Amino acid sequence: MTDFEMLVLVNQTKVQFVVPRNCFYEVSSHNVKCIVAPISPNCALCLAPGHYRREIIEDKESRLGYLNDPEDINISNIHALQYEYVFNHSFVAAANKAELEDLKKYLEEHETELEKLRVDVAR
């Protein structure tokens, strides 16, 4: 964790971050693990390895990154749902019903594999 840096990610899309009950979750991107903690529908803290930070934020001095692709937020929200389902069998909260509807559909389509992951983690 000593090589990790805290970043602030600003969501500039119409899709909003959901917040898991546990408040944070892990996201793997290009085989790099980051910890994400949404603090509002449009902002999240991200703990990322220093070398990966440069992939998210171009300015070497900045700790502020802007997300402009709604798919990035959708993927983040799916990770939040997966993390809560597998580890806590719990819930995510959202400021907008649309995000919850999308995640409900995802859960219905992937419940079997998520349940298997939950059982595997419990072992």
C-alpha positions in Angstrom: 0.0 0.0 0.0 3.0 2.3 0.3 3.1 2.8 -3.5 -0.6 3.7 -3.6 -1.9 7.3 -4.1 -5.2 8.8 -3.3 -7.1 10.4 -6.2 -10.3 12.2 -6.6 -12.4 11.1 -9.5 -15.0 13.5 -10.8 -17.9 11.9 -12.7 -18.9 14.2 -15.6 -21.4 11.8 -17.1 -25.2 11.5 -16.6 -24.8 8.1 -15.0 -24.2 8.4 -11.3 -22.0 6.4 -8.9 -23.9 4.0 -6.6 -22.7 3.6 -3.0 -22.3 0.1 -1.5 -23.3 -0.5 2.0 -19.7 -1.1 2.9 -18.8 2.3 1.3 -15.9 1.0 -0.8 -15.1 -1.7 -3.3 -12.3 -3.0 -5.4 -12.0 -2.5 -9.1 -9.6 -4.3 -11.4 -8.6 -2.5 -14.5 -5.9 -3.8 -16.8 -4.8 -6.2 -14.1 -4.4 -3.3 -11.6 -6.4 -3.3 -8.4 -7.8 0.0 -7.1 -10.0 0.7 -4.2 -13.0 3.0 -5.0 -15.1 4.9 -2.4 -17.9 7.0 -3.9 -18.5 10.1 -1.8 -21.4 11.4 -3.9 -23.2 10.5 -7.1 -20.6 12.5 -9.0 -17.4 12.0 -7.1 -15.3 9.2 -5.7 -12.1 8.7 -3.9 -9.7 6.2 -5.5 -6.7 4.5 -4.0 -4.5 3.4 -6.9 -0.9 2.3 -7.4 1.3 5.3 -8.3 2.2 3.9 -11.7 -1.4 3.4 -12.6 -2.4 6.9 -11.5 -0.6 8.2 -14.6 -3.0 6.1 -16.7 -6.0 7.8 -15.1 -4.7 11.4 -14.8 -2.4 13.0 -17.4 -1.1 15.8 -15.2 1.8 14.4 -13.1 1.1 16.8 -10.2 -2.7 16.5 -10.1 -4.7 14.2 -8.0 -7.9 15.0 -9.8 -9.2 12.9 -12.6 -12.3 13.4 -14.8 -14.5 10.5 -16.0 -16.2 11.3 -19.2 -17.3 7.8 -20.4 -20.6 6.6 -18.9 -19.4 3.0 -19.4 -16.7 3.7 -16.8 -19.3 4.5 -14.3 -21.5 1.6 -15.2 -18.6 -0.8 -14.8 -17.7 0.8 -11.4 -21.4 0.4 -10.3 -21.3 -3.3 -11.3 -18.2 -3.8 -9.3 -19.9 -2.1 -6.3 -22.9 -4.5 -6.7 -20.7 -7.6 -7.1 -18.6 -6.7 -4.1 -21.6 -6.2 -1.8 -23.4 -9.3 -3.1 -20.4 -11.6 -2.8 -18.9 -10.4 0.5 -21.9 -9.1 2.4 -25.0 -10.3 0.5 -26.1 -6.7 1.0 -27.2 -3.7 -1.1 -26.1 -0.6 -2.9 -27.8 2.8 -2.7 -28.3 5.4 -5.4 -29.5 8.9 -5.8 -31.2 7.9 -9.1 -33.5 5.0 -9.7 -32.1 4.4 -13.2 -28.8 3.1 -11.9 -30.6 0.7 -9.5 -32.8 -0.6 -12.4 -29.7 -1.3 -14.5 -28.1 -3.1 -11.6 -31.2 -5.1 -10.8 -31.2 -6.3 -14.5 -27.5 -7.2 -14.2 -28.2 -9.1 -10.9 -31.0 -11.1 -12.5 -28.8 -12.0 -15.4 -25.8 -13.0 -13.3 -27.2 -14.1 -10.0 -26.0 -17.7 -10.5 -22.4 -16.8 -11.0 -22.5 -14.2 -8.2 -23.9 -16.8 -5.8 -21.2 -19.2 -6.8 -18.5 -16.5 -6.1 -20.2 -15.8 -2.7 -20.0 -19.5 -1.8 -16.4 -19.7 -2.9 -15.4 -16.6 -0.8 -17.2 -18.0 2.2 -15.0 -21.1 2.1 
